Amino acid sequence: MGGFRGRNTIARFETYVKSKDIDLWQVIQNGDFYYEVEDSEIKLMKETPYEILEDDQKKKLGKNNEAKMTLYNALP
């Protein structure tokens, strides 16, 4: 019998994702990564445009989609 059932299966999935990439597990647990900058005109934080992010920040944002694909592939 296949499928995604029971605590044992969930624990194995968690172990698998953590062993693959701990950043993926952080996205699954806490939601998407994003970066903020302060807008000097309105004195509020806003999301940083992708175009001005540094390469390492762009790679970290890529973990958002990778984590979603990992979850989609785990579903029956």
Buried (B, 14 or more C-beta within 10 A) or exposed (E): EEEEEEEEEEEEBEEEBEEEBEBBBBBBEEEEBEBEEEEEEEEEEEEBEEEEBEEEBEEBBEBBEBBBEBBEEBEE
